[in-house]
Amino acid sequence: MKKSFLLIGCLFFAGSLLFQLAAQNNYEVRKINFHGNKTLDKEFLLDQMALKEVSFLQKLLTSEERFLYNQELIKLDLERLVRIYQSEGFLNAETKLNSLKVNKDKQSVRLNFEVEEGNPILVDSVTILYGDLANTVNTDSVSARIFRKLNLTKGKRFRDEAISSDVLFIEDVFRNLGYAYAKVKYDLDLDVDRHSTQITYTIIPGPLCRIGETMIIGNKHVSSNFINKQLEYSEGETYDKSLLAKTREDLYNLQLFRVVSVLPDKDSESLKNPIPVRLYVEEAPRFDTRFGVGYGTEDKFRTFIDLNYRGFWGGARRLNLYVKHSALEPYNISLKWIQPQFFSKKSSLAFNPFINRISEPGYDTRTYGMNIPLAYRFNDHLNSKLIYYLENVEQTVEEGDIEFQDYVEDKFPYNKSGILFSTVFDDAKPRFSPIEGVNVSVGFKVNGHLFGGDFNYTRLWADLRTYQKAGKWVIAVRTMAGGINSSDDSQFIPVEDRFYSGGSNSVRGWSRSQLGPKRESGTPLGGKSILEGNLELRYPLFWRVSGVAFMDTGNVWTESYSYHINNLGYASGGGLRVDTPIGPIRFDVGFPLWNEKKSAQFFISVGQAF
């Protein structure tokens, strides 16, 4: 009798479950969870599934289409999850829909997928077979170059995407050695019991090729003769694919073209040799204008206009006029003549007369002068610049300022002359909201001394920023330090070259420049030493909105290279970021810590804090 009741109960439960699964069709998928996915994170899996989760906020605030529960889609996604894991090296992976959490009132479901990854296939060994090439190339040198950059080496988890990428990379190595038609095949010796595989690459080089004639197409104002001078290769040279790519990069960097294509005219059937090159360009407008307006809590209403004329006086020379207005810069007018490829293809020289007025919380200055920057681009990530500057500055003297107690005029004029050297290494990406990489900048300024000017001092600073992705989170860290040393008896440093701390890009528990030494009137005095640190935890919320929690610290001191760790200011807070084509719009609120005299600070700006 008990067995009969048990059987009836099981049949009733199974029937109810089937009815429940069928009845949830067209319910909204509110949340998707995974259990057992130790290697592949949720975001990676969701990106490749048919069903997506749409939160209540996403549905309320965006036009994003809702996803509806459907048994056929569930079956499709279960199969897809298995294929995803197999392509990532987990040949025995299994998946199932573990349970449904149904909200009948809201007609929504939460899905829970169970994953059994199993053991991954690991690479046991990698072998390269060169065939007849062993007599014509230095196989030891080539192998060393290849193994340095292979994705799949001994001990690594086998992945379909990785081996496809490695094949293309090895082919390019030989195409850079002159074998334009090089192909690479691979064989796998899979040992299922040991969960390992051996990889053997076989090189099929084809003939050793040379570069033929270059045909230039699409240029209107820029002469073919000028473009020919930019070529990194010559007709008759051994074929090298990397030189074609370098030519394309050089032409782009001239800022004369919107489109540049440098393609070899190969024929895999006839194995054409020499190989002609087809160079197609689409010129950028000779004259263009950019205009923008915005608002921030620090600079208030701001606007700018940026005018560019390409091909000024022929070649790649450019003329740039930039005009800006904001509360911090009532006017800034800059005219710049730029000569690319000044003494090499990686350098440029500019002449830049300017006039501006700066109205900061701690000072008000009017400056006119000339900058002559010489820039050098080592590679895509490393750039340096050496600038000679000559400036005439007029500082508005604040009444009661102890630095000018014997000065009777309301304007304090002085001349500055010197050099500024700066270097930036930046591999952080993407540009506006980095999620990985490092940005390091170092600067050294020498004013006066051999260069003349009214004051003699040096200024040194360094700024380090790192970005690390951890699941959905991005951990962003910034450290900045600097110091100024004067060799004058007066020890006077122009106000615009002093260090200031506090504000939307600094320690956010203080308003702009308000952390550090003050005059008797309460305005920021600035200092000769600065130390700052920032930590941000960034997390995507929904649509284009992300949240940020931060901790900032820092201070400024009046002595040269003098840092008092026990005298740092601290702030914490949070904010929102809304992604836009010009960068994220930022809303931050910072609370000063262990400081009862300070209240919360609110900031609105464009771009990440760092």
N, C-alpha and C positions, 0 to 999 in steps of 0.2 A: 504493500500500500504506500509506504514511504517512498519507494522507488518511483511509483507512478506519479506521486505529487512532485517529486524532484524532476522527473522527465517533463511533466507538464509545465513546471516553472521554467526550465531551461528553454523549452520551445517558446514559451510566452516572452521570455527576455530576448531571445534571438529575433522573434518576430517584431518586438517593440523596437529593437535596435535598427533593424532593416527599415521599419516604418519611419523611425526618427531620421535616419540618413537620407531617405528619400524625401521626407517632409521638409528638410532644410534647404532643398534646392531654391535658389533665388534669394536666400538670406545673405545679407552683407557680410563679407569677410572682414572682421574688425581687427583680429590679431592672429599672427602665425608664429608659433614657437617650435624650436627644435630641441631634441634631447639626444645626447650621445654624440653630437657633432664636435668632437674634441679638436679636430684639425682644421676644418673649414668653418668659418664663422657665418653667422646668420645672414649678414648683408651679402656676402658672396653667393650664398645659395639662393636667396630671394631674387637677386638680379637675373637669374637664369630660369626662374619658374614662371609659369603662366599666371598663377594666382598671386596677388599682392595684397598686403594689408593696408587698409585705409582707416586711420584713426578718426575719432569723432571730430577733433579739431581740424584735421585735413578736410574732412567733408564739409565742415561748417565754414571754413575760411578760404577754401580754394575751389577751383572748378575741376579738380582732379576726379576722374571717373571712378565710381565705386566698383569693386570687384564682387561678383556674386558667387556664392557657393554652388558648385556643380559637380556631380559625381564623375562625369567624364573628364573634367579638368583635374580632379583629384587623381584619377587613374593616370592621366597624362603626366602630372607632376611627380608622382611616385616613380614612374619609369624614367623621367628626366633626372630626378635626384640620383638614381642608380648610375645613369650614364655620366653625370657630373663627377661622381666619386670614382668611377672607373677611369675617366680621363685624367683624374688627379692621382692615379696610382693605386687605388683601392679596388682591386678586381673582385673581391668577394663581398662588397658592401651590400647591405640590405636596408630597405626602408619600409615603413608602414605608417598609416594614420592611426595614432594611438587612441585619441579620444576627441570628442567634440564638446565644446562648452557653449550651450545655446542660450541666448536671451530672446525669449519669444516676444516680450514686450517691444524690444527694439529691433526684432527680426534680424539679429546678427549672430555670428558664430565665431568662436575662437578655435583655431586648428592647432593640434599638437602632433608633430611628426616625430616618430622614433627612428633613430639612425643607429645601425650597427656597422661601424666603419671596417672592422677587420684589420688585418695587418697590411701595411702598404708594401708595394714593390720598391725595393731599393736598388740603386745602381751598384753592381758588383765591380765592373771594370769598363773602361772606355779605350777602344783601339782605333787607330787611324791607318788605313791601308793606302799608300801613295802610288803603288804600281810603278810605271815607268818614270813618274815624277821624281822618284828617289835619286835618279841620276842627274837631275837638272835643278833641283832646289835643295836648300839646306833644311832637311826634314827636322833636325833637332830644333833649329830656330823657329821654324813654322809651328811645330808642335807646341813649343813653349808659349808662343803667342796665342795659339788656339786655346790651350788648357787654362790660361789665365782668365779667360772670359766665358768659358762654357758654363751654361746653367746646370747641366747634368754631369756631375763628376762622381767619383766613387763615394758611396755613402748617402748621396742625395736621393730624395723620393722621386721616382719616375713620374713625369707629367707629359701629357700629349703636347700641350702648348710649348713646354720647354724644349722638347726635342725638335719641334718645327722651327723654333727660333734658333736653335743651335745649328740646324742644317743651313738656314739662310746665312748665318754668321760665317760658317766655314766656307760656303760658296763665295762670300764677299772677300774673304782673306785671299783666295786664289784669283778672284777678279781684280784685286788690287796688285797682283803680281804679274798681270798680263794675260791671264787665261779668261778672256771675256765670256766664254761659253761654258765655264766650269759648272759641273753638276755634282751633287753629293747624294749618295744613297746610303741608307743605314739598314742594318739587320739587328734583330733582338734575339738573344738566346735566353728565353725565359725559363726560370726554375721555380715552378709554382710551389713546391714543397719548402724551398728555402726563402720564398718571397723575394727573389732577386732576379736581376737581368744583366746580361752583358750587352754592351752596345758596340757595334763595329761600323765605322764609317768608311766608305769606299769613295775615293776621289776619281772622278771622270773629268780630266782637265780640258780636253779639246785642244785646239791649236794655240800657240803663243801669238798674241795679236798686237797690232800697232794701231795708233790713233790716226784716222784719216782727216779729211777736210772738215772744217766747222762751218755750218750754214747758219747765219744769224737772221732771225725772222721777227717782225713785229715792232722794231724800233722806228720811231718817227723823228724825235728831236735829238736823241742821243746817237752819236755817230757809231757806225760799225767799227771804225778804227779805234775809238775809245773803248768799246766793249772788248775788242780783240786784245787790248792791253791788259784786261783783267783776267784773261785765261791763265789757269795754273798749269796748263799742259801745252804741248806744241805738236804740230802735225809730224808724224813719223816716229814719235816717242812710243815706248812700250805702253800698252793700254793699262790704265790704272783708274778704276772706278772711283776711288776716294778723291782723285783730283777733279773729277767732274762735279762731285758733291761740294768740294771746296770752292770751285768757281761759282757755283750757284749761291753759296753762302756769301762770298765776297760781293757779288752783284747785289744781293739783297741788302747788305749792310751799307751800300751807297745811298739807300733811301730814294733811288730814282725810279724803282720799278715796283708795281703791285704784284706781278707774276713773273717768275723766272723758272724756266725749265731747261735743263741741260741733259739731253738724253742721247745715248749711243744708238745709232741706226743699225742694230744687229739683225742677223737672219740666221736662226738656229738650224735651218735646213741646209743652206749653202755654206754656213760658217764663214760669212763674208769677212774678209781681212785684206787691207786695213779697214777700220770701222769708222765711218763718218759720224759726226756729232751734229745733232740738231739743237740749236740754242734759240729758244723762243722767249721773248720778253713782252710784257705789257706795261707800258710806262705809267707811272703815277702822274697825276695832274701836275703841271708845272707850277701852278699856284693853288694853294688850298688854305682854308680858314677853319679854325676850331673856335667854338665859343661855348662858354659854360657859366652857369649860375648855381649857387648853393647856399646853404646856411649851416653854421655850426655854433655851438654855445660859446666858443672862444673867439672865432674870427667873425661871428655874426654873418650878415649878408656878404657874400663874396661873388665876384665875377671876374672872368678873364677872357681875353681874345688872343689867339695864337695864329700868326700869319706866316706862311712858309713859301718861299720862292725857290724852286729847284732849277739847277742849271745856270745859276747866276754867274755871269762872265764865262760861261761855257763849262764843259766837263761836269763834274759831280758837285761843284760848289753850291752851297745853299745860303740863303739869306733868311733870317728869322727875326720877326718882331713880336715881342710878347708884352702884353699890358695886363696888369692885374690890380684889383681893388678889393680890400677887405678892411675890417676894423683894425686888424693887426698891421696891415700894409695899406695905408690910405692910397698910396700909389707906388707902382713898381713898373718902370718902363725899361725894357732891355732890347737892344739891337745886337744881333749876333751874325757875324760872317764866318762860315765854317768851310775849311778846306780839308776834305777827306784825303786819306792816303798821303799825308804830308811828307814823310820820309820812308814809309812802308805801307803796305796794304792794311796793316793793323793799327795805324796811328792817324790822328787828325789834329789840326790846329785851328783855333778860333780867335777872333778879335771881338770883344764884347763890351762896348760902352754901355753904361746904364745910369739911371738915377732912380732913387727910391726914398720913401719915408717909412720908417718902422715905428710903430706905436705900441710898445709892449707895456705890461703892467709896471716894469721897473725902469723904463727909459723911453725917450722919444728922440729919434735921430733922423736927419736928412743926409743922404749920401749920394755923391756922384763920383764916377770913376771908370776904370777900365780893367777888365780881366782878360788875360791871355792864357787860355788853358791848352795844354798839350796832353792829349789822351792816347792811351795805348791799350788795346784789347788783346790780351794774351790768348784767351779762348772764350768759349761761351759763358764761362763762370767767373773768370778772373779779369778784372779791369783795374787800371791805375790811371791817375791823372796828376799832372804837375801844373800848377797855376801861378803865374805872376800877377799880382794885383797892385793897383795904385788907386787910392781912394782919398777923397776929401770929405770929412764928416763934420757935421754940426750937431752937437748935442744940446737939447733944451735943458737948462739947469733948473732943478727943482728948488723951490724956496726952502731954505733951512738945511740944505744938503751939506753935511759936515765935510765932504770931500771938496767943496767949493766955498768954504767959509770966508776966504779972503778974495773971492772972485766977485766982481760987482756986475758983470754983464749977465743977461739972461740966456745967452747962447755961448757955447764953448766949442770953438772950431779946432780941428786938429787933422793932421795928414797921416796916412798909413801907407806903407809900402812893404812888400815882402812876398814870400812864396808859401804855397799850401800844397802839400803832397798827401794824396789819399789813395788807398787801395781797398777794393771791395771784392770779396769772394762770395758768390751767391749761387747755390744750387737748390735753393728752396723752391718748391712748386706745390700747387699752381701759384700764379703770380700774385693775385689779390688776396687769397686766403690760403697760405701754405699749410700743407698737412704733413710734409716731410722735408728734410734737408737742413742746411745750415746757411746762415748769412753772417759774414764777419766783415766789419769795416774798421779801418785804422786810419787816423789822420794826424798829420804833424804840420804845424804852422810856425813860421819864423817871421816875425814882424820887426822892421827896423834893422839894427846892426849894419851889415854891409849894404842893405837895400835903402837906407835912409828912413824917413818918417820921424814922427815926434816921440815915439815910444819904442822901447826895445824889450821884446818878450817872446817866449816860445809857448806853444799850446799843443798838448798831446792828448789824444783820446782814442778809445777803442770800444766797439759795440759788438757783442756776440749774441746771435739769436739762433735757437734750435727749435725744430718742429718734429714731433714724433707721433705717429698714428698708433693708437692702442684700441683695437676694435672700432667702435663708433667714435670714441674720444680722440681728440687731438691735444697733445700736451705741448704747449708753447712756453719757452723760457727765454728771457732776455737778461743780459748782464752788461752794464755800461760803467766805465770809469774814465776819468780824465783829470788833467792837472795843468796849471799855467805857472810859469816861472818868469819873473821880471828881473832884468839886470839894472834897472834904473833905481836911483836913490828914492824917488817918489813912490815906487812900487805900483804906480797907477796902471790899470788895465782898462782899455776902452770898454764901455758898458755892453756893447754888442758882442764882444768876444768872451765875456764872463760866462760862467756856468749858472744855470737856473734849474730848479726842480719843482715838480708839481704840475698837474694838468692832465689832459685827456690822453697824452702819449707818455706820461711819466708816472708819478705817484698819484693815483686818482682819488686819494682822500683829501687832497688840497687842490685849490683852483690854480690856474696857470701861474707858475713862478713863485707861488706863495710859500713854498717850503724852503727854509734856509734863512740866511742873514737878512735883516731889514734895516731901513733907515729909520730915523726917529719918527718920521711921518707914517711909517708902516708900509711903505712901498718896498718891493724887493730890491736888494742891493746887489745880489749875485755874488759869486765867489770864485776862488782859484782852484778848488778841488770839488769833484763830484763823484758819487758812487750811487748806482741805482740797480735794482733787481726787480724783475717781474715774472710772475708765474700765472699762466692762464690754462684753464681746462675748458675746451670748446666741445660742444655736443650738439648734433643736429636734432631739431625738435620736429618740425613738419614743413612741408613745402620748401620754401627758400629761407626759412627762419631757423636760426640756431641760437643756443644759449651759451653763456660764458660765465664762469666763476673765476675770480682772480685774487691774487695777493701781490701787493706792491710794497717796495721798501726803497728808501734812498734819503739823501740829504746833500747839502752844499756847505762847504766851509771856506772861510776867508783866507786861510793860510795855503801856501803852495804845497801840493802833494801831501796833504794832511787829512787822514781819514779816521774818524772816531766812530767805531762800530757801535758803541753804546749810546750814540746820539743819532741813530737812524729813526726816521719816521716810518710808520707802517700803516697800511690801508688794505682793506679787503672789500669785496663787493661782487656784483654780478651785472650782467647786461644781456642785450639781445642784438643779433646781427641779421639783417635782411639783405640777401644777395641781390645785386643789381649789375647791369653790364659795366658800370664804372667802378665796381667794387662794392663791398658791403656797407650799408648804412648802419651806423653804430649808435646804440643807446646804452650808456653805462651809468651806474650809480656806485660811488665809492664811499666807504665809511672809514674815517681815521680811527685807528686802534690806540687804546691807552692814552687818549687825549680828549679830555672832557670839554676843552674850549672850542673844539672844531665840530662842525655839523657835516652832514652828508653832502656830497658834491654830485651834481648831475651833468652829464656830457652827451651832446649829440654831435656826431661827426661822420665823415666818410672814410672808409678804410679801417683795417684792423689797427689796434693800438700799437702793434709791432709785428 
